[in-house]
């Protein structure tokens, strides 16, 4: 019986993941969906990071926005398949934290641009 090797399993997993990534990213529609989800996750992580940095609980920000803690939890977990928040909701969230939202357009040709600023 072959001995299990964690290192061998990791290498095999990396190879499989690389093949899947190559296949998915070669399809323009799949790539676009991937990029959109990536931006949503980045935004959700940024929102949570800013809230935690401000030392404000989900319950407190919910009160400031006149909504529920559950709604804030959903908002901060955008990558979970739920719909994206409206711009108005993002503005309210930022205002409740003492921030403002800046929206800009960048050229698709600029591959080094960052979608979400920290």
C-alpha angles and dihedrals in degrees: 000000000000117000115242113245119194091198092052090049091051092051091048091048091051091052093049092047091049091052092049092047092050092050094046095044092050090064109079094210093049091045092052091050090048092051092048093050090046091055091047091052091047090052093048091050091048092050092051091045092053092047092049091045088054087051092234123144124227087247092055095048089047090056091049090051094043093240139101132281087239090059090051091049090053090046092053092050099056093146091066094089098267123129121277119262121253120254088248090057091050090051091050092048092050092046091050087057094045094254136112129221121241118197122193138170121229130186118261085226089067098084093175096061117117117228098208123033121216 
